[in-house]
């Protein structure tokens, strides 16, 4: 009898599923800890939680939860247009920005075509490329970031799409906007560039790329944004893509109906109106990043300077340290699957959470040193 798995195409069978950060409930169950004893610094979530305005909007949206959501996200579309000076036909809404990446791949990649992305870049780029049967080309990173010259050199007649994360996850590196703009001007117009700006709200104004305005010059640009990070709506899964109307139209044709639920839409609309919450999230992240990096310096650990809400640091026996941190009730992220086996990534949390992580790490390193000396 044929194994049902064999009915799937080879490129689907070959996919290694995405591994998310370990949930608090799993750690509590596996290690016999109380959930409230555990801090999660593994998934780049906002430690402040959600905007109070968004929370109230969610409560109101629950009153109508028996109805299907607005399949065109009209209220959210209007709010995004007003916030960023965009046109309604330029927008695509998704179940998180991951959905935007997948919609781009489904709309424009086919078996026999190629997508190019950087080594150490977000794992979903390879996954969505493979899921549609296209060939993924990983270009060697430069100083843990995108080597734009090497990416240009990797373009072939089969290339249809380039994925760029700015800032990049999991390394936190940032491309200067002048370099990125020059790259766009060298890219053949028949190749789409997907610019993933999930962490844009954590950048100071001087470092933002202002990419929405670039759409006036580049018809081959797709920009993805998310409400999961600075806006604190990771559990609701809502993001959006911005492109020319023709590109957005193709992506909307493969979008599932009602792919953004009504609670998420209401929360996102309210979040866009709460500048104070985003400013507080930014300020907390700046302070927390300083706290983390100063802690690494005191411990003698090297790290990759980051422009996101996380930082990756180098440490011997990374998986062993990761497991010991779990025993201390601290969840971080191993990133060996990003070809960085000697690194762990830690998200910026509240001040006390960062301090607890650094103290646990200090104790683990002291124990390791004593063990080696004995």
C-alpha atoms as a printed R data frame, in Angstrom:
    type eleno elety resid chain resno       x      y       z
1   ATOM     1    CA   UNK     A     1   0.000  0.000   0.000
2   ATOM     2    CA   UNK     A     2   1.259  3.492  -0.825
3   ATOM     3    CA   UNK     A     3   2.218  5.581   2.195
4   ATOM     4    CA   UNK     A     4  -0.046  8.670   2.184
5   ATOM     5    CA   UNK     A     5   3.087 10.785   2.715
6   ATOM     6    CA   UNK     A     6   4.246  9.777  -0.755
7   ATOM     7    CA   UNK     A     7   1.226 11.523  -2.263
8   ATOM     8    CA   UNK     A     8   2.777 14.870  -1.334
9   ATOM     9    CA   UNK     A     9   5.331 16.325  -3.777
10  ATOM    10    CA   UNK     A    10   8.996 15.729  -2.875
11  ATOM    11    CA   UNK     A    11   9.581 19.402  -2.057
12  ATOM    12    CA   UNK     A    12   6.805 19.262   0.559
13  ATOM    13    CA   UNK     A    13   8.113 16.039   2.123
14  ATOM    14    CA   UNK     A    14  11.547 17.639   2.407
15  ATOM    15    CA   UNK     A    15  10.350 20.617   4.477
16  ATOM    16    CA   UNK     A    16  11.718 20.829   8.014
17  ATOM    17    CA   UNK     A    17   8.907 22.484  10.006
18  ATOM    18    CA   UNK     A    18   9.543 25.829  11.660
19  ATOM    19    CA   UNK     A    19  10.553 25.529  15.306
20  ATOM    20    CA   UNK     A    20   9.009 28.293  17.449
21  ATOM    21    CA   UNK     A    21  10.250 29.411  20.855
22  ATOM    22    CA   UNK     A    22   9.474 26.952  23.631
23  ATOM    23    CA   UNK     A    23   6.144 27.766  25.348
24  ATOM    24    CA   UNK     A    24   6.037 28.445  29.081
25  ATOM    25    CA   UNK     A    25   3.514 25.614  29.588
26  ATOM    26    CA   UNK     A    26   5.906 23.058  28.067
27  ATOM    27    CA   UNK     A    27   8.791 24.107  30.304
28  ATOM    28    CA   UNK     A    28   6.567 24.077  33.390
29  ATOM    29    CA   UNK     A    29   5.327 20.573  32.594
30  ATOM    30    CA   UNK     A    30   8.727 19.128  31.646
31  ATOM    31    CA   UNK     A    31  10.722 20.587  34.548
32  ATOM    32    CA   UNK     A    32   8.061 20.652  37.268
33  ATOM    33    CA   UNK     A    33   8.131 24.436  37.586
34  ATOM    34    CA   UNK     A    34   5.250 26.757  38.276
35  ATOM    35    CA   UNK     A    35   4.335 28.805  35.171
36  ATOM    36    CA   UNK     A    36   4.623 32.057  37.106
37  ATOM    37    CA   UNK     A    37   8.224 31.119  37.963
38  ATOM    38    CA   UNK     A    38   9.189 31.112  34.289
39  ATOM    39    CA   UNK     A    39  10.152 34.041  32.082
40  ATOM    40    CA   UNK     A    40  10.070 33.723  28.310
41  ATOM    41    CA   UNK     A    41  12.708 35.685  26.412
42  ATOM    42    CA   UNK     A    42  12.634 33.530  23.299
43  ATOM    43    CA   UNK     A    43  10.183 34.923  20.749
44  ATOM    44    CA   UNK     A    44  10.818 38.680  20.492
45  ATOM    45    CA   UNK     A    45   7.471 39.535  22.075
46  ATOM    46    CA   UNK     A    46   6.635 42.890  23.652
47  ATOM    47    CA   UNK     A    47   7.202 42.621  27.431
48  ATOM    48    CA   UNK     A    48   4.760 45.492  28.027
49  ATOM    49    CA   UNK     A    49   1.934 43.355  26.674
50  ATOM    50    CA   UNK     A    50  -0.739 45.091  24.627
51  ATOM    51    CA   UNK     A    51  -1.864 48.702  24.240
52  ATOM    52    CA   UNK     A    52  -4.693 49.599  26.664
53  ATOM    53    CA   UNK     A    53  -6.594 51.035  23.701
54  ATOM    54    CA   UNK     A    54  -6.207 47.746  21.830
55  ATOM    55    CA   UNK     A    55  -7.360 45.790  24.881
56  ATOM    56    CA   UNK     A    56 -10.591 47.778  25.069
57  ATOM    57    CA   UNK     A    57 -11.132 47.385  21.332
58  ATOM    58    CA   UNK     A    58 -10.755 43.617  21.657
59  ATOM    59    CA   UNK     A    59 -13.383 43.532  24.387
60  ATOM    60    CA   UNK     A    60 -15.812 45.422  22.170
61  ATOM    61    CA   UNK     A    61 -15.084 43.144  19.197
62  ATOM    62    CA   UNK     A    62 -16.024 40.069  21.223
63  ATOM    63    CA   UNK     A    63 -19.623 41.256  21.257
64  ATOM    64    CA   UNK     A    64 -19.871 40.431  17.541
65  ATOM    65    CA   UNK     A    65 -17.685 37.326  17.502
66  ATOM    66    CA   UNK     A    66 -20.418 35.123  15.980
67  ATOM    67    CA   UNK     A    67 -20.136 37.106  12.742
68  ATOM    68    CA   UNK     A    68 -17.481 36.559  10.095
69  ATOM    69    CA   UNK     A    69 -14.809 39.267  10.069
70  ATOM    70    CA   UNK     A    70 -14.625 41.912   7.382
71  ATOM    71    CA   UNK     A    71 -12.868 39.994   4.612
72  ATOM    72    CA   UNK     A    72 -11.355 43.174   3.198
73  ATOM    73    CA   UNK     A    73 -10.296 44.677   6.550
74  ATOM    74    CA   UNK     A    74 -11.795 48.040   5.571
75  ATOM    75    CA   UNK     A    75 -11.435 49.778   8.945
76  ATOM    76    CA   UNK     A    76  -7.865 48.551   9.325
77  ATOM    77    CA   UNK     A    77  -7.117 49.463   5.714
78  ATOM    78    CA   UNK     A    78  -8.318 53.011   6.341
79  ATOM    79    CA   UNK     A    79  -6.272 53.260   9.547
80  ATOM    80    CA   UNK     A    80  -3.053 52.060   7.848
81  ATOM    81    CA   UNK     A    81  -3.620 54.435   4.914
82  ATOM    82    CA   UNK     A    82  -4.149 57.372   7.272
83  ATOM    83    CA   UNK     A    83  -1.104 56.466   9.368
84  ATOM    84    CA   UNK     A    84   1.358 56.023   6.509
85  ATOM    85    CA   UNK     A    85  -0.113 58.012   3.627
86  ATOM    86    CA   UNK     A    86  -0.843 54.926   1.506
87  ATOM    87    CA   UNK     A    87  -3.599 54.059  -0.962
88  ATOM    88    CA   UNK     A    88  -6.111 51.288  -0.151
89  ATOM    89    CA   UNK     A    89  -5.243 49.295  -3.284
90  ATOM    90    CA   UNK     A    90  -1.604 49.051  -2.178
91  ATOM    91    CA   UNK     A    91  -2.395 46.921   0.880
92  ATOM    92    CA   UNK     A    92  -2.553 43.208   1.597
93  ATOM    93    CA   UNK     A    93  -3.517 42.007   5.075
94  ATOM    94    CA   UNK     A    94  -2.336 38.754   6.566
95  ATOM    95    CA   UNK     A    95  -2.516 36.402   9.504
96  ATOM    96    CA   UNK     A    96   0.722 37.874  10.773
97  ATOM    97    CA   UNK     A    97   3.510 39.070   8.487
98  ATOM    98    CA   UNK     A    98   4.443 35.414   7.905
99  ATOM    99    CA   UNK     A    99   1.219 35.215   5.915
100 ATOM   100    CA   UNK     A   100   2.370 38.160   3.777
101 ATOM   101    CA   UNK     A   101   5.626 36.332   3.000
102 ATOM   102    CA   UNK     A   102   3.702 33.222   2.019
103 ATOM   103    CA   UNK     A   103   1.253 35.185  -0.143
104 ATOM   104    CA   UNK     A   104   4.166 36.738  -2.017
105 ATOM   105    CA   UNK     A   105   5.685 33.324  -2.644
106 ATOM   106    CA   UNK     A   106   2.374 31.754  -3.699
107 ATOM   107    CA   UNK     A   107   1.568 34.594  -6.073
108 ATOM   108    CA   UNK     A   108   4.908 34.872  -7.836
109 ATOM   109    CA   UNK     A   109   7.074 31.766  -7.332
110 ATOM   110    CA   UNK     A   110   6.632 28.477  -9.193
111 ATOM   111    CA   UNK     A   111   8.625 25.257  -9.586
112 ATOM   112    CA   UNK     A   112  11.637 26.038 -11.748
113 ATOM   113    CA   UNK     A   113  12.092 29.571 -10.374
114 ATOM   114    CA   UNK     A   114  14.434 30.787  -7.653
115 ATOM   115    CA   UNK     A   115  14.269 32.974  -4.555
116 ATOM   116    CA   UNK     A   116  17.403 34.424  -2.996
117 ATOM   117    CA   UNK     A   117  17.941 35.209   0.692
118 ATOM   118    CA   UNK     A   118  20.836 35.575   3.084
119 ATOM   119    CA   UNK     A   119  22.465 33.025   5.316
120 ATOM   120    CA   UNK     A   120  21.330 33.618   8.931
121 ATOM   121    CA   UNK     A   121  18.117 35.305   7.688
122 ATOM   122    CA   UNK     A   122  14.592 34.524   8.901
123 ATOM   123    CA   UNK     A   123  13.855 30.816   8.414
124 ATOM   124    CA   UNK     A   124  10.411 31.426   6.898
125 ATOM   125    CA   UNK     A   125  11.936 32.693   3.631
126 ATOM   126    CA   UNK     A   126  13.304 29.248   2.864
127 ATOM   127    CA   UNK     A   127  10.099 27.561   4.047
128 ATOM   128    CA   UNK     A   128   7.693 29.549   1.863
129 ATOM   129    CA   UNK     A   129  10.007 29.142  -1.129
130 ATOM   130    CA   UNK     A   130  10.218 25.392  -0.694
131 ATOM   131    CA   UNK     A   131   6.465 25.094  -0.070
132 ATOM   132    CA   UNK     A   132   5.701 26.284  -3.612
133 ATOM   133    CA   UNK     A   133   8.374 24.113  -5.232
134 ATOM   134    CA   UNK     A   134  10.775 26.952  -6.048
135 ATOM   135    CA   UNK     A   135  14.516 26.751  -5.440
136 ATOM   136    CA   UNK     A   136  15.945 28.656  -2.485
137 ATOM   137    CA   UNK     A   137  19.407 30.195  -2.876
138 ATOM   138    CA   UNK     A   138  21.114 31.101   0.402
139 ATOM   139    CA   UNK     A   139  23.895 33.674  -0.010
140 ATOM   140    CA   UNK     A   140  26.753 33.752   2.488
141 ATOM   141    CA   UNK     A   141  26.319 36.462   5.110
142 ATOM   142    CA   UNK     A   142  28.776 39.278   5.746
143 ATOM   143    CA   UNK     A   143  29.383 40.044   9.417
144 ATOM   144    CA   UNK     A   144  26.152 38.125  10.196
145 ATOM   145    CA   UNK     A   145  24.156 40.434   7.917
146 ATOM   146    CA   UNK     A   146  23.072 40.716   4.297
147 ATOM   147    CA   UNK     A   147  25.854 41.015   1.713
148 ATOM   148    CA   UNK     A   148  23.978 43.017  -0.910
149 ATOM   149    CA   UNK     A   149  26.738 42.683  -3.495
150 ATOM   150    CA   UNK     A   150  26.752 38.894  -3.125
151 ATOM   151    CA   UNK     A   151  22.959 38.810  -3.361
152 ATOM   152    CA   UNK     A   152  23.084 40.760  -6.628
153 ATOM   153    CA   UNK     A   153  25.748 38.388  -7.926
154 ATOM   154    CA   UNK     A   154  23.514 35.393  -7.093
155 ATOM   155    CA   UNK     A   155  20.737 36.590  -9.412
156 ATOM   156    CA   UNK     A   156  20.165 34.327 -12.437
157 ATOM   157    CA   UNK     A   157  17.577 34.259 -15.242
158 ATOM   158    CA   UNK     A   158  15.534 31.983 -12.940
159 ATOM   159    CA   UNK     A   159  15.449 34.441 -10.035
160 ATOM   160    CA   UNK     A   160  11.981 35.828  -9.314
161 ATOM   161    CA   UNK     A   161  12.231 37.041  -5.717
162 ATOM   162    CA   UNK     A   162  14.705 38.394  -3.135
163 ATOM   163    CA   UNK     A   163  13.938 38.293   0.599
164 ATOM   164    CA   UNK     A   164  15.632 40.887   2.819
165 ATOM   165    CA   UNK     A   165  15.004 41.356   6.556
166 ATOM   166    CA   UNK     A   166  15.861 44.801   7.879
167 ATOM   167    CA   UNK     A   167  16.583 44.612  10.791
168 ATOM   168    CA   UNK     A   168  17.463 40.957  10.367
169 ATOM   169    CA   UNK     A   169  16.259 38.172  12.640
170 ATOM   170    CA   UNK     A   170  18.004 36.419  14.430
171 ATOM   171    CA   UNK     A   171  21.188 38.501  14.103
172 ATOM   172    CA   UNK     A   172  19.720 41.990  14.540
173 ATOM   173    CA   UNK     A   173  21.905 43.524  11.818
174 ATOM   174    CA   UNK     A   174  20.713 46.579   9.879
175 ATOM   175    CA   UNK     A   175  21.339 47.724   6.322
176 ATOM   176    CA   UNK     A   176  21.833 51.444   5.852
177 ATOM   177    CA   UNK     A   177  18.999 52.939   3.831
178 ATOM   178    CA   UNK     A   178  21.410 54.439   1.298
179 ATOM   179    CA   UNK     A   179  22.905 51.008   0.603
180 ATOM   180    CA   UNK     A   180  19.473 49.420   0.358
181 ATOM   181    CA   UNK     A   181  18.245 52.109  -2.015
182 ATOM   182    CA   UNK     A   182  21.313 51.661  -4.237
183 ATOM   183    CA   UNK     A   183  20.669 47.915  -4.216
184 ATOM   184    CA   UNK     A   184  17.082 48.429  -5.359
185 ATOM   185    CA   UNK     A   185  18.274 50.600  -8.240
186 ATOM   186    CA   UNK     A   186  20.588 47.829  -9.424
187 ATOM   187    CA   UNK     A   187  17.986 45.065  -9.150
188 ATOM   188    CA   UNK     A   188  16.337 44.037 -12.452
189 ATOM   189    CA   UNK     A   189  12.717 45.185 -12.421
190 ATOM   190    CA   UNK     A   190  11.393 41.713 -13.217
191 ATOM   191    CA   UNK     A   191  12.646 40.490  -9.826
192 ATOM   192    CA   UNK     A   192  10.501 41.229  -6.768
193 ATOM   193    CA   UNK     A   193  12.241 42.341  -3.589
194 ATOM   194    CA   UNK     A   194  10.399 41.478  -0.359
195 ATOM   195    CA   UNK     A   195  11.590 43.849   2.363
196 ATOM   196    CA   UNK     A   196  10.643 42.432   5.759
197 ATOM   197    CA   UNK     A   197  10.462 45.272   8.297
198 ATOM   198    CA   UNK     A   198   8.967 43.431  11.268
199 ATOM   199    CA   UNK     A   199  11.155 45.357  13.728
200 ATOM   200    CA   UNK     A   200  10.905 48.813  12.148
201 ATOM   201    CA   UNK     A   201   9.242 50.368  15.203
202 ATOM   202    CA   UNK     A   202  12.354 49.620  17.256
203 ATOM   203    CA   UNK     A   203  14.544 51.787  15.014
204 ATOM   204    CA   UNK     A   204  15.331 55.425  15.830
205 ATOM   205    CA   UNK     A   205  13.843 57.767  13.206
206 ATOM   206    CA   UNK     A   206  17.225 58.504  11.597
207 ATOM   207    CA   UNK     A   207  17.739 54.814  10.757
208 ATOM   208    CA   UNK     A   208  14.323 54.048   9.284
209 ATOM   209    CA   UNK     A   209  14.413 53.308   5.554
210 ATOM   210    CA   UNK     A   210  11.241 55.241   4.643
211 ATOM   211    CA   UNK     A   211  10.567 52.378   2.270
212 ATOM   212    CA   UNK     A   212   6.887 53.175   1.679
213 ATOM   213    CA   UNK     A   213   7.957 56.207  -0.350
214 ATOM   214    CA   UNK     A   214  10.233 54.005  -2.465
215 ATOM   215    CA   UNK     A   215   7.164 52.427  -4.062
216 ATOM   216    CA   UNK     A   216   6.900 55.515  -6.261
217 ATOM   217    CA   UNK     A   217  10.177 54.447  -7.865
218 ATOM   218    CA   UNK     A   218  10.110 50.653  -7.606
219 ATOM   219    CA   UNK     A   219   7.216 48.594  -8.930
220 ATOM   220    CA   UNK     A   220   9.068 45.426  -7.856
221 ATOM   221    CA   UNK     A   221   9.071 46.169  -4.104
222 ATOM   222    CA   UNK     A   222   6.928 44.443  -1.452
223 ATOM   223    CA   UNK     A   223   7.184 45.631   2.162
224 ATOM   224    CA   UNK     A   224   5.912 43.513   5.039
225 ATOM   225    CA   UNK     A   225   5.041 44.813   8.504
226 ATOM   226    CA   UNK     A   226   3.612 43.191  11.605
227 ATOM   227    CA   UNK     A   227   1.621 44.041  14.728
228 ATOM   228    CA   UNK     A   228   3.294 41.173  16.618
229 ATOM   229    CA   UNK     A   229   6.342 43.031  17.911
230 ATOM   230    CA   UNK     A   230   6.179 46.633  19.134
231 ATOM   231    CA   UNK     A   231   2.359 46.636  19.038
232 ATOM   232    CA   UNK     A   232   2.177 43.535  21.250
233 ATOM   233    CA   UNK     A   233  -0.402 41.582  19.221
234 ATOM   234    CA   UNK     A   234   1.624 38.401  18.593
235 ATOM   235    CA   UNK     A   235  -1.186 36.160  19.833
236 ATOM   236    CA   UNK     A   236  -3.707 37.654  17.407
237 ATOM   237    CA   UNK     A   237  -1.593 37.265  14.233
238 ATOM   238    CA   UNK     A   238  -2.071 40.343  12.102
239 ATOM   239    CA   UNK     A   239   0.285 41.952   9.613
240 ATOM   240    CA   UNK     A   240   0.189 43.778   6.322
241 ATOM   241    CA   UNK     A   241   2.050 44.072   3.060
242 ATOM   242    CA   UNK     A   242   2.501 47.191   0.957
243 ATOM   243    CA   UNK     A   243   3.184 47.110  -2.786
244 ATOM   244    CA   UNK     A   244   2.049 48.660  -6.026
245 ATOM   245    CA   UNK     A   245  -1.603 48.045  -6.779
246 ATOM   246    CA   UNK     A   246  -0.799 45.431  -9.450
247 ATOM   247    CA   UNK     A   247   1.428 43.412  -7.129
248 ATOM   248    CA   UNK     A   248  -1.003 43.708  -4.216
249 ATOM   249    CA   UNK     A   249  -3.821 42.559  -6.502
250 ATOM   250    CA   UNK     A   250  -1.981 39.334  -7.333
251 ATOM   251    CA   UNK     A   251  -1.269 38.646  -3.675
252 ATOM   252    CA   UNK     A   252  -4.881 39.293  -2.717
253 ATOM   253    CA   UNK     A   253  -6.000 36.742  -5.300
254 ATOM   254    CA   UNK     A   254  -4.289 33.932  -3.379
255 ATOM   255    CA   UNK     A   255  -5.236 35.271   0.059
256 ATOM   256    CA   UNK     A   256  -7.678 33.170   2.044
257 ATOM   257    CA   UNK     A   257 -11.054 34.813   2.759
258 ATOM   258    CA   UNK     A   258 -11.331 36.107   6.343
259 ATOM   259    CA   UNK     A   259  -7.615 35.491   6.978
260 ATOM   260    CA   UNK     A   260  -7.499 38.250   9.629
261 ATOM   261    CA   UNK     A   261 -10.000 37.712  12.418
262 ATOM   262    CA   UNK     A   262 -12.292 40.473  13.688
263 ATOM   263    CA   UNK     A   263 -10.634 40.771  17.117
264 ATOM   264    CA   UNK     A   264  -7.226 41.174  15.487
265 ATOM   265    CA   UNK     A   265  -8.534 43.820  13.116
266 ATOM   266    CA   UNK     A   266 -10.102 45.834  15.933
267 ATOM   267    CA   UNK     A   267  -6.973 45.589  18.078
268 ATOM   268    CA   UNK     A   268  -4.718 46.635  15.201
269 ATOM   269    CA   UNK     A   269  -6.857 49.694  14.425
270 ATOM   270    CA   UNK     A   270  -6.692 50.795  18.061
271 ATOM   271    CA   UNK     A   271  -2.961 50.078  18.268
272 ATOM   272    CA   UNK     A   272  -2.225 52.389  15.366
273 ATOM   273    CA   UNK     A   273  -3.853 55.186  17.345
274 ATOM   274    CA   UNK     A   274  -1.760 54.583  20.470
275 ATOM   275    CA   UNK     A   275   1.543 56.300  19.733
276 ATOM   276    CA   UNK     A   276   2.294 56.566  23.444
277 ATOM   277    CA   UNK     A   277   2.344 52.780  23.834
278 ATOM   278    CA   UNK     A   278   4.751 52.350  20.907
279 ATOM   279    CA   UNK     A   279   6.992 55.099  22.294
280 ATOM   280    CA   UNK     A   280   7.072 53.391  25.689
281 ATOM   281    CA   UNK     A   281   7.851 50.066  24.003
282 ATOM   282    CA   UNK     A   282  10.721 51.683  22.097
283 ATOM   283    CA   UNK     A   283  12.135 53.352  25.212
284 ATOM   284    CA   UNK     A   284  11.907 50.138  27.240
285 ATOM   285    CA   UNK     A   285  13.698 48.260  24.477
286 ATOM   286    CA   UNK     A   286  16.499 50.829  24.275
287 ATOM   287    CA   UNK     A   287  17.072 50.626  28.034
288 ATOM   288    CA   UNK     A   288  16.826 46.839  28.041
289 ATOM   289    CA   UNK     A   289  19.272 46.479  25.163
290 ATOM   290    CA   UNK     A   290  21.811 48.564  27.085
291 ATOM   291    CA   UNK     A   291  21.203 46.468  30.196
292 ATOM   292    CA   UNK     A   292  21.743 43.240  28.251
293 ATOM   293    CA   UNK     A   293  24.857 44.306  26.374
294 ATOM   294    CA   UNK     A   294  26.472 45.763  29.495
295 ATOM   295    CA   UNK     A   295  25.731 42.444  31.191
296 ATOM   296    CA   UNK     A   296  27.387 40.504  28.388
297 ATOM   297    CA   UNK     A   297  30.423 42.777  28.584
298 ATOM   298    CA   UNK     A   298  30.756 42.106  32.318
299 ATOM   299    CA   UNK     A   299  30.515 38.365  31.678
300 ATOM   300    CA   UNK     A   300  33.109 38.544  28.905
301 ATOM   301    CA   UNK     A   301  30.678 37.329  26.253
302 ATOM   302    CA   UNK     A   302  30.652 38.589  22.686
303 ATOM   303    CA   UNK     A   303  27.384 39.512  20.995
304 ATOM   304    CA   UNK     A   304  26.095 40.830  17.674
305 ATOM   305    CA   UNK     A   305  25.032 44.490  17.958
306 ATOM   306    CA   UNK     A   306  21.286 44.433  17.366
307 ATOM   307    CA   UNK     A   307  18.700 46.883  16.044
308 ATOM   308    CA   UNK     A   308  15.734 44.683  16.988
309 ATOM   309    CA   UNK     A   309  14.195 43.757  20.339
310 ATOM   310    CA   UNK     A   310  16.600 40.848  20.854
311 ATOM   311    CA   UNK     A   311  20.317 40.153  20.849
312 ATOM   312    CA   UNK     A   312  22.315 37.064  19.884
313 ATOM   313    CA   UNK     A   313  25.343 36.244  22.007
314 ATOM   314    CA   UNK     A   314  28.144 33.719  21.612
315 ATOM   315    CA   UNK     A   315  28.719 31.125  24.294
316 ATOM   316    CA   UNK     A   316  30.437 27.776  24.574
317 ATOM   317    CA   UNK     A   317  28.212 24.697  24.844
318 ATOM   318    CA   UNK     A   318  25.244 26.790  23.706
319 ATOM   319    CA   UNK     A   319  22.699 23.957  23.870
320 ATOM   320    CA   UNK     A   320  23.909 22.934  27.301
321 ATOM   321    CA   UNK     A   321  23.598 26.513  28.555
322 ATOM   322    CA   UNK     A   322  20.140 26.744  26.954
323 ATOM   323    CA   UNK     A   323  18.999 23.668  28.905
324 ATOM   324    CA   UNK     A   324  20.501 24.971  32.147
325 ATOM   325    CA   UNK     A   325  18.686 28.271  31.645
326 ATOM   326    CA   UNK     A   326  15.441 26.324  31.307
327 ATOM   327    CA   UNK     A   327  16.150 24.750  34.693
328 ATOM   328    CA   UNK     A   328  16.485 28.288  36.065
329 ATOM   329    CA   UNK     A   329  13.060 29.090  34.576
330 ATOM   330    CA   UNK     A   330  14.449 31.238  31.746
331 ATOM   331    CA   UNK     A   331  13.528 30.485  28.121
332 ATOM   332    CA   UNK     A   332  15.818 31.831  25.393
333 ATOM   333    CA   UNK     A   333  16.239 30.698  21.787
334 ATOM   334    CA   UNK     A   334  18.906 28.331  20.446
335 ATOM   335    CA   UNK     A   335  19.757 29.245  16.842
336 ATOM   336    CA   UNK     A   336  21.808 26.301  15.612
337 ATOM   337    CA   UNK     A   337  19.237 25.917  12.825
338 ATOM   338    CA   UNK     A   338  20.451 29.301  11.533
339 ATOM   339    CA   UNK     A   339  23.989 27.883  11.189
340 ATOM   340    CA   UNK     A   340  24.922 29.598  14.447
341 ATOM   341    CA   UNK     A   341  25.485 26.665  16.824
342 ATOM   342    CA   UNK     A   342  27.629 28.713  19.215
343 ATOM   343    CA   UNK     A   343  24.978 31.406  19.737
344 ATOM   344    CA   UNK     A   344  21.796 31.886  21.721
345 ATOM   345    CA   UNK     A   345  19.250 34.640  21.067
346 ATOM   346    CA   UNK     A   346  17.574 36.422  23.957
347 ATOM   347    CA   UNK     A   347  14.631 38.814  23.643
348 ATOM   348    CA   UNK     A   348  14.623 42.077  25.571
349 ATOM   349    CA   UNK     A   349  12.235 41.812  28.512
350 ATOM   350    CA   UNK     A   350  11.291 43.955  31.467
351 ATOM   351    CA   UNK     A   351  14.182 45.231  33.598
352 ATOM   352    CA   UNK     A   352  13.713 42.536  36.273
353 ATOM   353    CA   UNK     A   353  13.423 39.796  33.641
354 ATOM   354    CA   UNK     A   354  16.648 40.891  31.981
355 ATOM   355    CA   UNK     A   355  18.361 40.988  35.368
356 ATOM   356    CA   UNK     A   356  17.136 37.501  36.224
357 ATOM   357    CA   UNK     A   357  18.401 36.143  32.903
358 ATOM   358    CA   UNK     A   358  21.831 37.733  33.363
359 ATOM   359    CA   UNK     A   359  22.085 36.440  36.935
360 ATOM   360    CA   UNK     A   360  21.141 32.913  35.855
361 ATOM   361    CA   UNK     A   361  23.674 33.086  33.029
362 ATOM   362    CA   UNK     A   362  26.359 34.300  35.447
363 ATOM   363    CA   UNK     A   363  25.658 31.391  37.808
364 ATOM   364    CA   UNK     A   364  25.739 28.849  34.975
365 ATOM   365    CA   UNK     A   365  29.070 30.176  33.705
366 ATOM   366    CA   UNK     A   366  30.494 30.042  37.245
367 ATOM   367    CA   UNK     A   367  29.345 26.439  37.607
368 ATOM   368    CA   UNK     A   368  30.916 25.562  34.240
369 ATOM   369    CA   UNK     A   369  34.191 27.160  35.286
370 ATOM   370    CA   UNK     A   370  34.267 25.279  38.595
371 ATOM   371    CA   UNK     A   371  33.481 22.008  36.829
372 ATOM   372    CA   UNK     A   372  36.361 22.464  34.407
373 ATOM   373    CA   UNK     A   373  38.757 23.359  37.217
374 ATOM   374    CA   UNK     A   374  37.820 20.382  39.401
